């Protein structure tokens, strides 16, 4: 059996905050990560966004749940986190998928399945559509274009979201959120889903129970969305899930950890650490950094393997640099160029440290922004001597309030040089 995979991946950067990168490499693997640059290579045309259309032979995989991972690297050799795409192989023969017969799209507000703008598509199991749309009537600010397909058996695909920005406009930012609603598979229309009340201004996770007794066995999609005090709806967030006829077997015990270092576009040998078998394992170990120049930035990748040989998604400790308080001959006290070594830990809660190095004394500014380009906090603004320095952000705004969970941009300015990085706050 061969599964046809269609993906679109973009280097999505906040406007006026990050310099665009070019995607130059791509690879994929199923379940177990062989290490950066060691998976099956995908052909890409260099650009800020890439698309894939490839076949995946699943005959060699056992029945059950699996995960396809796809990741890309930019022209500076940095890899992104792998995109995870769960799928299930059912025992026995599977019916051929129905042909795609309809495509539609909308911007920002979902009118419901079958009620958006229609696009002509050629019927088939693999369809591509090109279309243009008029955005001149849209207000300045962030918007999202959504597209989806319907198959001949009446089933709709997951709604794909394509964010875009017309212009920055602080006055167009959303008001406080007031209502959360959800539905399964079929959209009843805005405001007609099952509702949960939220506290105005609430951020973070909304937890609720979902009764699946009436849902048939098979694949389904849970959709969630919120509305603000101005009556503006968010995009639908799709959460695919599978209802099994029988209880699924428990997860296999974790039996070991694997780790490796990545520096200067080179992957170091993978090393293994034994773990006491169990479903929930905590361990600490001293990583062997042989072959790593700890005076330069490097990444550490850590994986957990279970008793069935399946690997977890790699946890990345990004842009590390060793402490230089007791530098030896291999660790200069003063770098030969401007260095922004990233933040650690990342993701973080409640605080993270941002490290930088100056070849000469100079004025330094470090500012934190959200993805709307709004300034959240200012960590530094003054004269610093040559050498390595570290500043800590406690996850609060300039007003002393706790910042919301999400992705933030930190901008490092030294003289005429500007460097930027990303960090993820998880409450």
N, C-alpha and C positions, 0 to 999 in steps of 0.2 A: 504494500500500500504506500502511496506517495501523497504527502500533504503539500499543497501549494501554499507558499507563504508570501504575503504581500505586506510590506512595512514601509513606513515613511519616518525618517528620523531627521531632526533638525538641530543645529547648534543654535538654541534659542537664548538670546542674550537680552538683558534689559537695555532699553534704548538710552544712548548716551552714557552708559555705565561700563560696558564691556566691549573690547575690540573683537570683531567677528573672527572666528577661527574657521579653517578649512578642514573638512573631514576627508582623510586620505586613505584610511584603512578600515576594514570591517571583517568580522569573523563571527561564527556562531558555534554553539555546542548544546548538547542535550544532557540535562541533569547534573553531570559532574564537570567542573571547570578544570581544564588541563593547564591553565595558566595563560597569562597575557601573551598573545602572539602565537600560541600553540594550538588554537582551535581551527575549525574548518574556515578557510579564507573565502570571503565574498568579494566579488568584483564591484568596485565603486568608481564613479566619476567624481573627482575631487570637487567639493563645493560646501557651502554652509548648510545644505540639506541634501540628503541622499535617500533614494528609494530602492527597495529590494523586491524581487519577484523570483523566488527559487523553490525548487522541490526538495522535500525532506523525506527520505526513505525511512519509514517506520517499521518495516518488516522485521528488523533485528531487535526491536524493543518489545519487552513483555507487556501483556495487558495491564492496565492500571493508569495511574496519574503520572505524568511527566511534565517537564518544563523545558521549553526552548529558550535559550538565552542568546541575544544578539548585542554586540557592542562595537563601538567605533573608536578610532584614534584620530586626533587632529594632526596638523602639519608640524606641531612642536613635539609630537610623540606622546601626548597625554591621552590616556584611555578614559572613556566615560564609564559610568556604572552600567552593567549589563541590563538590557531591557528583558524582563521575564514575561514569557507567554505560555501559561499553563495549557495543557491539553490532556485528553484521556484517550487511551486505546481500549476499546471494548472487545471482549472475547468474541470470536465468531465473526462472520461476515457482516460488514456494515453497508447500509444502503448508500447509493451514489447521492452526493449532495444535489439539491435542486438548483436549476439554473437561476442566475440573477436576472430579473426582468424589469426592475424599476430602481431609479436613483432619485433622491431629492436632497435639497439643502435649504438651510435657513441661517439667519444671522441673529445671535443673541437669544431671541425668544422662540421656544419650540411650540409650533402650532399643533403638534400631535402627529402621530404616524399617518402618512398618506396625505397630509394637508400642507406640506412645505412646497417650495418651488421644484417642479419636476424637471429632470434632465434626461434626454434620450440616451439609452444604452442599448448595445447589441446583446441580446439574450445569450447567456453562457455562464459557465462556472467561474470564469475569470474575466472580469470586465473592467475597462478603464474609461473614464469620461473626462473630457476637457470642457470647461465652461467659463464664462466671465459673468460678473455681476456688478451692478452699479452701487457704489458705496457713497455717492455724493451727498445723499440725504442723511447720512449717519452723523451723530454728534461727535466732537473731538473726544478722544479717550480710547480705552481698551475695548475691543469687541472680539467676538468669536464666531467664526464661520463653522457650521456643523454640516456634515454630510453622512448619508447612510444608504444602504441598499435593501431591497426586498427581494426575496427568492420566490420562485414559482409556487412553493408550498405555503406562502403567506408569512413566513418568518422574516423579521427584520434583523439586520446586522446591528452591532453596537454602533452608537452614534460617535463618529470621529470628530474631534475638536481641533480647529486651526486658529489659535489666537493671533490677533494683529492689532496694531496701534495706528490710529489716524493722527493724533497729536496729543501731547501732554496737556491736561486741563484739570488742575486740582479741584475746580468747582464741580467737575463731573464725577467725582469719586462717590462710591455707594454710601448710603446711609447705614445705620445700624441694622443688623439682621433681626427679623421678627418671627419668622416661621420657617420650619423645616418640614419637607414632605417627601414621601417615597412611594414607589410603585414597582411592581414586578412585571417585566416583559412588555406590557402594553401601556402606553401613556394615555391616561384619562383626560388630559388637558391641564393647563396651568391652574393651580389652586384646587384641583379635584383629587389629588393623591391623598394617601393616609398622612395625617399631620402630627407633628410633634412641636410643642411650644418651646421656644428658646428665650433665654433672658436677653433683652436688647443689649447689643454690643458683645454678646458671647462669642468667644473664639475657642478653638480646640475640638475635641472629639465629642460627637453625639452618640451615645450608646442606647440601643433599643432592641427589643426582641421581635423576631419575624416568624409568624406562624406559617409553616410550609405544608401543613396537612393537605390542603386543597390543591397543591401544586403537583402535577404529574411527574413521574420519574424522568430525568433527562437534564439537559442544559437549560439554564434560565439566566436572566440578568436582573439584578436589583438596581434601580435608578434612584438617586437622591438629588435634591436641589433645595435651595433656600431663596427667600425673598426678603428684600430690605424694606425699611419704612417708606421708601419712595415708590414701592410697588414694582421694583426691578428684580427680575429673576436671574439667578445664576445659571450656568450651563448644567445640563444633566450629567452627573457623575455615574459612570457605569461600573457595576461590580458583578462580573460573571460568577456563577456558581453552578454546581452540579448536585442534583438530588439523586441519591442512590436508592435502589430497591432494597438493598440489604445494608446493614451497618458496615462501614468501611473498616478494614483492619487498622489497628493502632500503628502509630509511627514507630519505625525501628529505632533502637537505642543508638545514641551517639557513641562512637568508639574511639575516635581520634580527631586531632586537629592537624591541619597542614598550613604552612605559611611560606612566604617567599618575599624577598625584597625586590624592588624595581627602581632602577636609577639610571639616568642618562640613556633612556630608551632601551635598557637592557634588563632582562629578567634573570635574577639569580636563581640557583638551584632550589627546588622545592624541598623543604624539610618537614618531618613528621613528629608530632608530639602525641604520645599515648594519653588516653583519658579513661577514667573509671566509667564503664558502660552505664548508660542511663538515658532517660528521655530529656533530662534537663541537667546540663553539666556546666559547672563553673571551674575554670582552671587558671593558673598563672604560670608563666614560664619565661625563661631568659632566652631571647631570640639570638641565634648565631648570626652576627652581622659580618662574617668574614667576606672580604671583597667589596665592602661598602665604604665609601669615603664619607664619614659621618659629619664632615664639615660642609657638605653639600646636601641639598634637599633630596629626599628619597621617599618612597612609599612602601608601606608594609601591608601585605594582603594575607588575611587569615580566613580559613574555611573549616567547617565542621563536617565530618564524614560519618554516615550511619552504618549499621551492621549490614545493610543491603548494598553498600558501595555507592550510595547517593551522596552528593555534595551539596552543602548549603550555598546560598549566594555569598560571594566573598565580601567580608567586612574590610573596608579600606581605611587605613590610617594614613591620611594624605599629607604630602608635602612636609615630612618630618625633617628635623635637623637636630643633631645631638647637642646636649648642653656643653657649653664651651668654657665653663668656669675653671676646669682643670685641663686646659688644652695641652696636647703634646705636640711633637714636631709635625704631625699630620693634620693638625687642626689649627689654622691660623686664627689669632685673636681678632684680626681685622680683615674683612673680605676684600678681594681685589675689585669687586663691582657691587652695585646695589643689589640687595637680596631681599625678597619677600618669601619667607619659607612656609607660608600658609598658616592655618590655625589648627590647634590640637586641644581637645579632641574635636572631631567633626564626623558625624553629627554630635551635638553637645546639649547638655542640660545639667546644671544651670549656667555654667560659664565656660569660656574657651579662651585660649591664649594665642595671640597673633605675634609671630616672630619676624624680625627684620634685621638686616645688617647694613651698615653704612661704611663705605670705603673712606670717607672724610666726614668731618663734622658738618652739620647743616640743619636747616629748618625742616621739620617733619610734621605732616598732618595725616591723621588716619580718621576717616569718616565712614560711618555705616549707613547704608541705604536699604530700603525695601525694594521690591521689584517694580513698584510704581515710580521709582526715582525719588521718593521722599526721604529726606534725611532723618534717620532714627536716633543716632547718637554720634558724638565726636570724642574719640579716645585720646587723641594727641594733637597738640598744636604748639610747637615750641622747638627750641634748639636741642639737638642731641649730639653727643660726641661720636667719633668714629668707633665702630665695633658692632657687636650683636646686642639686640635689645628685645624685650618681650613685654607686651601689654595685654591685659586681660579684660574681656568684656563680660559683664555679669548678666547679659540678656535683658537689660532695662533700657528704656528710652531716655532722651535728654531730660524729660520731665520726671524721671524716677519711677515710671510705671513699667510693669512687666511686658516685654514685647511678645507678640503673638507667635505661635509656632509657624515656621515657614523658612523659605530661602532668603538669605540676606547677602548683600554685596558689601565688601569692605574695600575702600579706596585708599591707597597709600601714595602720598605725594612727598617727594624729596627734591627740592629745586625744580627743574623742568621735567623731571621724570614722574610718570604716573603708572603704578602697578595696581592690579585688582585681583580679588579672589572671591570665592563663594563659600558660604557656610550655612549649615542647616540647624536651626533651633527646633528641638522636639520637646514639647511640654509634657 
